[in-house]
Amino acid sequence: MARLAPRTDTVKALFARSGNQCAFPGCTQPLVNNKNKFIAQICHIEAANEGGERFNNSSSNEFRRSYENLLILCYPHHIETDDIEDFTVEKLISMKIAHEEHFLKDDFKIDEAELFKLVSEMENYWNDIQR
């Protein structure tokens, strides 16, 4: 089955609880720059595809694109978390929870048009890869 892009409401929730910062502890890199451009990456805790980092064969495709399985990281920290020995599923879940708790009272807002554009670009990207 083709890899599924996250749903718009999932991406919206991720941004709302992000504080516009990478979820990696201590990192303050923005997710959206001052020109309203997304400059980070939406990352899977358990990989979306077989052979990916922390892939769980017993998960469903819907879980793989769910809010619970995603976090937003800057590019360098996304690459760093590909080290599955240092960054287990449990460690990434803890990282996500701690980051989001920090910003619970300070929701980050993103332009709705940019959000829909981002989701559409992700869907197109994964569809092109499948072809």
C-alpha positions, -999 to 999 in steps of 0.1 A, spaced: 0 0 0 12 35 -7 25 57 21 -2 80 34 5 117 41 -7 130 74 -42 145 74 -46 183 75 -61 182 111 -31 161 122 -6 186 108 -26 215 123 -25 198 158 13 192 155 19 229 147 -5 242 173 15 223 200 49 230 186 57 265 198 71 270 163 102 251 175 119 218 167 109 191 193 145 181 200 154 190 236 172 223 237 167 231 201 150 264 193 151 263 155 119 276 140 96 254 120 82 283 100 104 312 91 96 349 90 84 345 54 58 319 65 78 291 48 80 256 64 117 249 70 115 218 92 103 182 87 74 162 99 89 130 112 77 96 120 84 80 154 77 45 139 87 46 102 60 49 75 76 23 53 91 -11 58 129 -8 62 126 26 78 138 35 112 118 19 140 93 4 115 66 -16 133 51 -42 111 21 -46 134 11 -9 131 -15 2 105 -10 28 78 -35 50 96 -14 49 129 17 56 109 3 90 98 -14 97 131 -7 125 155 6 101 180 33 89 156 45 122 143 66 151 156 83 181 139 120 184 139 146 206 122 165 188 94 197 181 115 178 166 144 157 145 120 189 130 107 203 126 142 172 107 154 176 82 126 201 65 150 177 39 163 199 27 191 201 62 207 166 72 197 141 44 205 104 47 200 100 53 238 126 81 237 110 99 208 75 96 224 90 111 256 106 139 236 73 147 218 53 147 251 79 169 269 81 194 240 43 197 236 37 201 274 61 230 273 38 248 248 4 237 260 -7 272 270 9 290 240 -6 276 208 13 284 176 -8 295 147 0 290 111 -17 304 80 -44 280 69 -35 284 33 1 275 40 -10 245 60 -31 231 31 -3 238 7 21 218 29 -2 188 32 -8 189 -6 29 191 -13 35 161 10 8 140 -7 23 149 -41 58 140 -30 48 106 -17 26 98 -47 56 107 -70 79 84 -51 53 55 -53 52 59 -91 
